Structure formats: C-alpha cells, structure tokens
Amino acid sequence: MRSYDPDLTPSWKKPKPVPEIPADRDLVVEEVSTGFCGAVIRCEAGTVTLEDRFGRHRVFPLDPRGFLLEGRVVTLVRPSSSSPVRPTRTASGSVAVPAARARVARAGRIYVEGRHDAELVERVWGDDLRVEGVVVEYLEGVDDLPSIVAEFAPAPDARLGVLVDHLVPGSKESRIAARVASPDVLVVGHPYIDVWEAVKPSSIGIPAWPAVPRGQDWKTGVCRALGWPSDNTGAVWQAILKRVESYKDLEPELLGRVEELIDFVTAP
C-alpha cells in the first residue's frame, strides 16, 4: 500500500517556513505591525525590548512572523547561551546592521575639505553612511565653497553639510562659512589646522602633535619634527590612517561634528 500525506493542501498553498532567529543583543530588526526599527537590548520570557537610533525603547511580544530582518519575515526566539557572537558595533560605535545593503544615495550630501578628511570619515563612519545613503565628497579647500553651494541648490529634501578644517573665530574659514549658512546648509568644523591632528597622538605612538611655526607647511613641518619622510606626506598619511580602528582613536572635537552633519542631512 502507498502511504499518503494526510495534509492534501497543494504545496503552493502552504505557507513558507519562517526562520527562527535568536534575539541576540544589538540585532537590528523591524516590528511588522508598527514599523518600529531598533536593536535588541533585552529578551525575556515572551517579550523583546528594542531601542531605536534616538534611544527610544519599545517592548514587543515574541510573536511568530512578527519581525523583519533585512527585509525578510522572521520569528525571534530567546537566544541560548551558545548563540554565536557577531560584530555588534561599527567603527563609529553605532549598532551594526549585518549584511545590510547600501541604501540608494540621498539627494543631500556631506562635503569635507580634502581627500584625507574624506578617507578618515570613510574609515570610521563608512558603514553608517552606506546604511543611511549619504555620499561624502571633498572640496580641496573652502575658497570655492560659495559657488559649490550655489550650484548644489540646497533644499529641505536635499540638505548640504560641510566639514571645515580650522574653523575658529576670525579665520578665513569662519567668514566663508557665514556667507553660505542657511536652514538647508550646515557648516561645522574642528579647531585643528589639519585633520591629521584629529587622530589621537597615543593611537599612532607619539606623545603629542608638534607645533609648526606659522608660515611653514604644516604636514611638512610635522614630518620633519617627528623624523618622518617629509617628501611623501601622502604615504605618511596612509600609515596614520591604518592606525585608526574606531572612533576611540579620534578626538571628540571631530567626532561630534561628523555625527552632527550625518543627523542634519538625514533628518526627515
């Protein structure tokens, strides 16, 4: 006698199986019914607590098919003590989104003053920027900033953020920043002559950044004072950049300004 499955429902009518995912801490999911997106901070019997990027907490039941992970419906379950450990934070300290695809680029942009600034921002905030769909470009100096802003034509749905070196009162940079400021343009800066100084000296094994006499090229003066090759500052910068592993290697004066720009260009 042939045996038959007592369930005669055609296979194409049967619901597809939903994977069960351990609700590990910092796992980023979206709750289906409310659209609330956040990282897991606590999982207890029957409930999970999520925290969104603004620090708001919501508690949800561990319902079957109740969450989206990277766009796929999943069922969250309480994690076991043997659940595999995954990276939970990006280099900037933000909650990591595993295997997240880069978002389509926003109309808004962040401009930084030079190539080294752009490479440092990418090093620390690259993962966050791809998730948010923010493109970073560099200016090669701020003298042309007014014409660049005029050509960009900022608007509420296309904001422009600008990071400037050595933005201190009375400087040329501060005067240019005042000319372009508007509700849709945010210009912020750090106090350092060059973005190299935003890297903590301890992270690259020096006691402090040396003082360079006024009128002397700053990078060249630094290299000479520290015994680094002064005829190839680009190679020196790449060696510095390799020592930057996370936000912990940067000074707070730069960290706060970059976070401010990201929030500005991604605000609804």
KOLLUMPA-593135 format. One line per field, with one value per residue (C-alpha): x, y, z; residue number from 0; residue in three letters. Coordinates in Angstrom, 2 decimals, decimal comma, padded with zeros to 5 digits. Layout:
<pts>
X = [X | ...];
Y = [Y | ...];
Z = [Z | ...];
pos = [NUM | ...];
code = [ALA | ...];
</pts>
This chain:
<pts>
X = [000,00 | 001,30 | 001,30 | -000,15 | 000,36 | -002,91 | -002,47 | -003,80 | -003,14 | -001,19 | 002,40 | 001,96 | -000,79 | 001,21 | 002,80 | 006,53 | 008,57 | 009,77 | 013,28 | 013,73 | 016,42 | 017,93 | 017,18 | 020,85 | 021,71 | 022,23 | 020,48 | 018,60 | 015,04 | 011,76 | 008,48 | 005,94 | 002,75 | 004,21 | 007,29 | 009,38 | 013,04 | 015,66 | 018,37 | 017,62 | 018,67 | 016,79 | 014,97 | 012,88 | 010,26 | 007,78 | 008,99 | 011,82 | 012,85 | 014,11 | 015,98 | 015,87 | 018,60 | 017,03 | 017,25 | 013,52 | 012,55 | 009,58 | 008,62 | 007,06 | 005,78 | 007,81 | 005,02 | 005,65 | 006,34 | 006,41 | 009,64 | 011,62 | 015,35 | 016,98 | 013,54 | 012,70 | 009,96 | 011,44 | 010,40 | 012,52 | 013,30 | 015,14 | 018,88 | 020,73 | 023,98 | 025,74 | 024,47 | 027,33 | 028,88 | 028,60 | 030,03 | 027,57 | 029,09 | 030,52 | 033,80 | 031,80 | 030,19 | 026,76 | 024,71 | 025,90 | 023,40 | 024,75 | 024,93 | 022,98 | 022,86 | 023,85 | 020,84 | 020,16 | 022,01 | 020,10 | 019,87 | 021,67 | 025,46 | 028,32 | 031,34 | 034,70 | 037,70 | 040,17 | 040,99 | 042,45 | 039,30 | 037,17 | 039,32 | 039,14 | 035,35 | 035,03 | 037,31 | 035,19 | 031,68 | 031,63 | 029,22 | 026,81 | 026,91 | 026,09 | 023,13 | 021,86 | 022,59 | 024,83 | 027,55 | 030,71 | 032,64 | 035,69 | 036,25 | 040,04 | 039,81 | 036,98 | 037,65 | 035,15 | 032,51 | 030,05 | 029,94 | 029,66 | 026,71 | 025,02 | 025,40 | 024,18 | 021,00 | 020,21 | 016,57 | 014,69 | 014,84 | 018,44 | 020,43 | 024,13 | 026,54 | 030,12 | 033,07 | 035,82 | 039,35 | 040,48 | 037,06 | 037,88 | 036,56 | 038,11 | 039,57 | 039,04 | 037,10 | 034,69 | 033,95 | 033,22 | 031,03 | 028,96 | 028,38 | 026,83 | 024,90 | 021,15 | 018,44 | 019,44 | 023,21 | 025,14 | 028,84 | 030,71 | 034,40 | 037,13 | 039,85 | 042,77 | 044,94 | 044,77 | 042,62 | 045,77 | 045,56 | 042,12 | 043,84 | 044,85 | 048,65 | 048,52 | 046,92 | 049,97 | 052,61 | 053,66 | 053,40 | 051,81 | 051,49 | 054,42 | 053,96 | 054,77 | 055,89 | 053,43 | 054,11 | 055,53 | 053,54 | 052,00 | 052,31 | 055,90 | 056,80 | 055,20 | 057,05 | 060,39 | 059,83 | 058,93 | 061,58 | 059,05 | 059,70 | 058,66 | 058,85 | 055,89 | 053,20 | 050,61 | 052,41 | 052,74 | 049,01 | 048,22 | 050,37 | 048,49 | 045,12 | 045,92 | 046,27 | 042,71 | 040,50 | 037,46 | 036,06 | 038,19 | 041,24 | 039,78 | 039,44 | 035,93 | 036,10 | 035,89 | 033,56 | 030,79 | 030,94 | 030,67 | 027,76 | 026,07 | 026,39 | 025,02 | 021,99 | 021,46 | 021,43 | 019,32 | 016,68 | 013,13];
Y = [000,00 | 003,51 | 005,96 | 009,40 | 012,64 | 013,31 | 017,01 | 017,29 | 021,06 | 021,78 | 022,74 | 026,11 | 026,95 | 026,00 | 028,93 | 029,17 | 028,26 | 031,25 | 031,07 | 031,33 | 033,85 | 034,20 | 037,66 | 038,38 | 041,74 | 044,52 | 042,54 | 045,15 | 044,21 | 045,86 | 045,00 | 044,14 | 045,74 | 049,09 | 049,52 | 050,29 | 049,56 | 049,07 | 046,97 | 044,23 | 045,32 | 042,72 | 039,44 | 037,91 | 035,20 | 036,07 | 039,63 | 041,52 | 045,14 | 047,22 | 050,53 | 052,81 | 055,24 | 058,03 | 055,96 | 055,18 | 051,78 | 049,58 | 046,17 | 043,62 | 040,05 | 037,30 | 036,52 | 034,14 | 036,01 | 039,24 | 040,84 | 041,74 | 041,09 | 042,67 | 042,72 | 039,05 | 037,89 | 036,04 | 034,69 | 035,87 | 033,36 | 033,67 | 033,26 | 030,36 | 030,81 | 029,13 | 031,56 | 032,68 | 036,06 | 038,56 | 042,07 | 044,41 | 047,85 | 049,74 | 051,65 | 054,75 | 052,94 | 052,66 | 049,47 | 047,25 | 046,07 | 042,69 | 042,21 | 045,42 | 046,64 | 050,20 | 052,49 | 054,43 | 057,73 | 060,63 | 063,97 | 065,51 | 065,43 | 065,93 | 067,85 | 067,72 | 069,91 | 067,43 | 063,86 | 063,00 | 064,22 | 062,07 | 058,99 | 059,42 | 059,84 | 056,72 | 054,78 | 055,44 | 056,24 | 054,34 | 051,61 | 054,17 | 056,34 | 053,42 | 052,39 | 055,99 | 056,56 | 059,58 | 060,42 | 062,24 | 064,43 | 066,63 | 070,28 | 070,60 | 073,76 | 076,08 | 079,05 | 077,78 | 076,80 | 079,66 | 078,67 | 074,98 | 075,68 | 077,81 | 075,07 | 072,38 | 074,41 | 073,06 | 072,45 | 070,87 | 067,49 | 067,98 | 069,36 | 070,10 | 069,54 | 070,83 | 069,91 | 072,54 | 072,39 | 075,07 | 076,66 | 079,22 | 082,77 | 085,37 | 082,88 | 082,91 | 079,66 | 081,23 | 084,13 | 081,79 | 079,61 | 082,64 | 083,52 | 080,16 | 079,37 | 078,76 | 076,48 | 073,84 | 074,29 | 073,40 | 074,25 | 072,87 | 072,50 | 071,34 | 073,57 | 071,69 | 073,14 | 069,79 | 066,68 | 064,72 | 066,40 | 064,88 | 061,49 | 060,98 | 061,03 | 057,95 | 055,97 | 056,46 | 056,20 | 059,83 | 061,95 | 064,92 | 066,61 | 069,00 | 072,77 | 074,03 | 077,66 | 079,95 | 080,24 | 076,72 | 073,91 | 072,07 | 068,49 | 069,02 | 070,57 | 067,72 | 065,10 | 066,84 | 067,27 | 063,60 | 062,23 | 061,03 | 061,32 | 064,87 | 064,38 | 061,97 | 063,16 | 061,03 | 057,84 | 059,15 | 059,80 | 056,25 | 054,91 | 057,14 | 056,08 | 052,39 | 053,04 | 054,36 | 051,41 | 053,15 | 056,37 | 055,77 | 056,82 | 060,26 | 063,46 | 064,41 | 067,74 | 065,81 | 063,04 | 065,40 | 067,44 | 064,47 | 063,00 | 066,41 | 066,52 | 062,99 | 063,83 | 067,07 | 065,58 | 062,55 | 064,41 | 063,97];
Z = [000,00 | -000,81 | 002,07 | 001,60 | 003,48 | 005,34 | 004,52 | 000,96 | 000,69 | -002,53 | -001,83 | -003,48 | -000,97 | 002,11 | 003,98 | 003,53 | 006,60 | 008,61 | 010,05 | 013,78 | 014,72 | 018,21 | 019,61 | 020,35 | 021,88 | 019,26 | 016,50 | 014,42 | 013,40 | 012,44 | 014,17 | 011,47 | 012,78 | 013,89 | 011,66 | 014,75 | 013,93 | 016,60 | 018,18 | 020,69 | 024,17 | 026,22 | 025,62 | 028,37 | 028,54 | 025,79 | 025,09 | 023,42 | 024,02 | 021,08 | 021,11 | 018,06 | 016,95 | 019,03 | 022,24 | 022,45 | 023,86 | 022,89 | 024,23 | 021,84 | 022,24 | 020,59 | 018,13 | 015,23 | 011,97 | 013,96 | 012,77 | 009,67 | 009,44 | 006,37 | 004,75 | 005,48 | 007,86 | 010,83 | 014,21 | 017,10 | 019,83 | 023,10 | 022,48 | 024,01 | 025,84 | 022,93 | 020,28 | 018,00 | 018,71 | 015,85 | 015,49 | 017,15 | 016,59 | 013,65 | 013,84 | 014,80 | 017,73 | 016,07 | 016,14 | 013,28 | 010,65 | 009,49 | 005,70 | 005,12 | 001,53 | 000,79 | 000,57 | -002,61 | -002,28 | -000,79 | -002,51 | 000,47 | 000,66 | 003,07 | 001,80 | 003,55 | 002,89 | 001,40 | 000,44 | 003,81 | 005,57 | 003,25 | 003,85 | 007,62 | 007,56 | 005,40 | 007,73 | 010,82 | 009,52 | 006,21 | 007,36 | 008,82 | 005,70 | 003,40 | 005,56 | 005,55 | 001,84 | 002,45 | -000,08 | 001,05 | -001,40 | -000,89 | -001,75 | -002,00 | 000,10 | 001,10 | -001,20 | -003,78 | -001,23 | -002,07 | -005,74 | -004,87 | -002,57 | -005,22 | -007,82 | -005,41 | -004,68 | -001,18 | -000,26 | 002,67 | 000,93 | -000,25 | 002,64 | 002,46 | 005,34 | 005,25 | 007,48 | 007,56 | 008,98 | 011,45 | 011,85 | 014,55 | 015,12 | 012,84 | 010,38 | 006,61 | 007,02 | 009,51 | 007,16 | 004,25 | 006,47 | 007,47 | 003,80 | 002,90 | 006,08 | 005,66 | 007,07 | 004,50 | 004,80 | 007,93 | 008,13 | 011,12 | 011,80 | 014,13 | 015,60 | 014,08 | 011,30 | 009,52 | 010,01 | 010,93 | 014,35 | 014,92 | 015,32 | 018,95 | 019,32 | 021,55 | 018,71 | 016,49 | 019,17 | 019,64 | 022,80 | 021,00 | 017,64 | 017,29 | 016,97 | 013,47 | 013,03 | 011,27 | 007,56 | 007,24 | 005,57 | 008,50 | 007,20 | 006,10 | 009,45 | 011,38 | 009,36 | 009,86 | 013,60 | 014,04 | 011,69 | 009,14 | 005,38 | 004,54 | 000,77 | 000,71 | 003,10 | 001,28 | 002,33 | 005,87 | 005,99 | 004,85 | 007,68 | 010,15 | 008,73 | 009,22 | 012,95 | 013,18 | 014,06 | 015,53 | 016,94 | 020,04 | 018,02 | 017,21 | 019,20 | 020,42 | 018,54 | 015,25 | 016,40 | 017,45 | 014,27 | 011,91 | 013,88 | 013,73 | 009,94 | 009,48 | 011,64 | 009,70 | 006,20 | 007,21 | 009,22 | 007,82];
pos = [0 | 1 | 2 | 3 | 4 | 5 | 6 | 7 | 8 | 9 | 10 | 11 | 12 | 13 | 14 | 15 | 16 | 17 | 18 | 19 | 20 | 21 | 22 | 23 | 24 | 25 | 26 | 27 | 28 | 29 | 30 | 31 | 32 | 33 | 34 | 35 | 36 | 37 | 38 | 39 | 40 | 41 | 42 | 43 | 44 | 45 | 46 | 47 | 48 | 49 | 50 | 51 | 52 | 53 | 54 | 55 | 56 | 57 | 58 | 59 | 60 | 61 | 62 | 63 | 64 | 65 | 66 | 67 | 68 | 69 | 70 | 71 | 72 | 73 | 74 | 75 | 76 | 77 | 78 | 79 | 80 | 81 | 82 | 83 | 84 | 85 | 86 | 87 | 88 | 89 | 90 | 91 | 92 | 93 | 94 | 95 | 96 | 97 | 98 | 99 | 100 | 101 | 102 | 103 | 104 | 105 | 106 | 107 | 108 | 109 | 110 | 111 | 112 | 113 | 114 | 115 | 116 | 117 | 118 | 119 | 120 | 121 | 122 | 123 | 124 | 125 | 126 | 127 | 128 | 129 | 130 | 131 | 132 | 133 | 134 | 135 | 136 | 137 | 138 | 139 | 140 | 141 | 142 | 143 | 144 | 145 | 146 | 147 | 148 | 149 | 150 | 151 | 152 | 153 | 154 | 155 | 156 | 157 | 158 | 159 | 160 | 161 | 162 | 163 | 164 | 165 | 166 | 167 | 168 | 169 | 170 | 171 | 172 | 173 | 174 | 175 | 176 | 177 | 178 | 179 | 180 | 181 | 182 | 183 | 184 | 185 | 186 | 187 | 188 | 189 | 190 | 191 | 192 | 193 | 194 | 195 | 196 | 197 | 198 | 199 | 200 | 201 | 202 | 203 | 204 | 205 | 206 | 207 | 208 | 209 | 210 | 211 | 212 | 213 | 214 | 215 | 216 | 217 | 218 | 219 | 220 | 221 | 222 | 223 | 224 | 225 | 226 | 227 | 228 | 229 | 230 | 231 | 232 | 233 | 234 | 235 | 236 | 237 | 238 | 239 | 240 | 241 | 242 | 243 | 244 | 245 | 246 | 247 | 248 | 249 | 250 | 251 | 252 | 253 | 254 | 255 | 256 | 257 | 258 | 259 | 260 | 261 | 262 | 263 | 264 | 265 | 266 | 267];
code = [MET | ARG | SER | TYR | ASP | PRO | ASP | LEU | THR | PRO | SER | TRP | LYS | LYS | PRO | LYS | PRO | VAL | PRO | GLU | ILE | PRO | ALA | ASP | ARG | ASP | LEU | VAL | VAL | GLU | GLU | VAL | SER | THR | GLY | PHE | CYS | GLY | ALA | VAL | ILE | ARG | CYS | GLU | ALA | GLY | THR | VAL | THR | LEU | GLU | ASP | ARG | PHE | GLY | ARG | HIS | ARG | VAL | PHE | PRO | LEU | ASP | PRO | ARG | GLY | PHE | LEU | LEU | GLU | GLY | ARG | VAL | VAL | THR | LEU | VAL | ARG | PRO | SER | SER | SER | SER | PRO | VAL | ARG | PRO | THR | ARG | THR | ALA | SER | GLY | SER | VAL | ALA | VAL | PRO | ALA | ALA | ARG | ALA | ARG | VAL | ALA | ARG | ALA | GLY | ARG | ILE | TYR | VAL | GLU | GLY | ARG | HIS | ASP | ALA | GLU | LEU | VAL | GLU | ARG | VAL | TRP | GLY | ASP | ASP | LEU | ARG | VAL | GLU | GLY | VAL | VAL | VAL | GLU | TYR | LEU | GLU | GLY | VAL | ASP | ASP | LEU | PRO | SER | ILE | VAL | ALA | GLU | PHE | ALA | PRO | ALA | PRO | ASP | ALA | ARG | LEU | GLY | VAL | LEU | VAL | ASP | HIS | LEU | VAL | PRO | GLY | SER | LYS | GLU | SER | ARG | ILE | ALA | ALA | ARG | VAL | ALA | SER | PRO | ASP | VAL | LEU | VAL | VAL | GLY | HIS | PRO | TYR | ILE | ASP | VAL | TRP | GLU | ALA | VAL | LYS | PRO | SER | SER | ILE | GLY | ILE | PRO | ALA | TRP | PRO | ALA | VAL | PRO | ARG | GLY | GLN | ASP | TRP | LYS | THR | GLY | VAL | CYS | ARG | ALA | LEU | GLY | TRP | PRO | SER | ASP | ASN | THR | GLY | ALA | VAL | TRP | GLN | ALA | ILE | LEU | LYS | ARG | VAL | GLU | SER | TYR | LYS | ASP | LEU | GLU | PRO | GLU | LEU | LEU | GLY | ARG | VAL | GLU | GLU | LEU | ILE | ASP | PHE | VAL | THR | ALA | PRO];
</pts>
